[in-house]
Amino acid sequence: MMYYFGVEADQALPDVTRNVEFPDGKYVVIEGSANELTGAMFGQVLNEVSDYAYVGGPNAVVVTEQGADQVSGKMIVPVVAK
């Protein structure tokens, strides 16, 4: 698994070794235990969304809270209207 550090920027970052652009548009966002988000998103949530589809592209898990026993986060996946 590869991990990246994310930055929301209004302009290009000149010294970035790899720039992953997230498209403008609609996203499905879920919150929960960070180690369960990918399975929940791709195994359940996207199957239940009937008006939109994931067609590939960048997705991300963002850590929002980290405690001694739990890491919480959000998963962000771009979708397009069917």
C-alpha positions as CSV (number, residue, x, y, z in Angstrom):
1,M,0.0,0.0,0.0
2,M,1.2,3.5,-0.8
3,Y,0.6,6.5,1.4
4,Y,0.6,10.1,0.3
5,F,0.5,13.4,2.1
6,G,-2.4,15.6,0.8
7,V,-2.5,19.3,0.4
8,E,-5.5,21.4,-0.8
9,A,-4.0,24.1,-2.9
10,D,-5.3,26.9,-5.1
11,Q,-2.3,26.9,-7.4
12,A,0.2,24.4,-8.7
13,L,2.9,23.2,-6.3
14,P,6.3,23.4,-8.2
15,D,8.4,21.0,-6.1
16,V,6.0,18.1,-5.8
17,T,7.4,14.7,-6.9
18,R,3.9,13.4,-7.7
19,N,0.8,15.4,-8.1
20,V,-2.5,13.6,-7.9
21,E,-5.4,15.9,-9.0
22,F,-8.9,15.4,-7.8
23,P,-11.5,16.4,-10.4
24,D,-14.2,19.0,-9.8
25,G,-17.5,17.3,-9.4
26,K,-19.5,15.0,-7.1
27,Y,-18.0,12.8,-4.4
28,V,-19.3,10.1,-2.2
29,V,-17.9,10.7,1.3
30,I,-18.3,8.2,4.2
31,E,-16.9,8.4,7.8
32,G,-15.9,5.7,10.2
33,S,-13.1,3.6,11.4
34,A,-10.2,4.3,9.1
35,N,-9.2,0.6,8.6
36,E,-12.8,-0.3,7.5
37,L,-13.5,2.6,5.1
38,T,-12.2,1.0,1.8
39,G,-14.1,-2.2,2.3
40,A,-17.3,-0.4,3.2
41,M,-17.0,2.0,0.3
42,F,-16.2,-0.5,-2.4
43,G,-18.1,-3.5,-0.9
44,Q,-21.3,-1.8,0.1
45,V,-21.8,1.9,-0.3
46,L,-21.1,2.3,-4.0
47,N,-23.4,-0.7,-4.8
48,E,-26.2,1.1,-3.0
49,V,-25.8,4.5,-4.8
50,S,-28.1,4.3,-7.8
51,D,-27.8,7.7,-9.4
52,Y,-24.0,7.9,-9.5
53,A,-21.1,5.6,-10.5
54,Y,-17.4,5.4,-9.7
55,V,-15.5,5.1,-12.9
56,G,-12.0,5.1,-11.5
57,G,-9.7,7.9,-10.7
58,P,-8.2,9.1,-7.4
59,N,-9.8,8.3,-4.1
60,A,-8.5,9.0,-0.6
61,V,-8.8,8.1,3.1
62,V,-8.3,11.2,5.3
63,V,-7.5,10.6,9.0
64,T,-9.7,12.9,11.1
65,E,-9.0,11.6,14.6
66,Q,-6.4,9.3,16.1
67,G,-6.6,7.8,19.6
68,A,-4.8,5.0,21.4
69,D,-7.2,2.3,20.1
70,Q,-8.9,3.8,17.1
71,V,-8.2,5.8,14.0
72,S,-11.2,7.5,12.4
73,G,-11.4,9.1,9.0
74,K,-13.3,9.9,5.8
75,M,-13.1,8.2,2.5
76,I,-13.6,10.4,-0.6
77,V,-14.4,8.9,-4.0
78,P,-15.3,10.8,-7.1
79,V,-18.5,9.8,-8.9
80,V,-20.3,10.7,-12.1
81,A,-24.1,10.8,-12.8
82,K,-25.4,7.6,-14.5
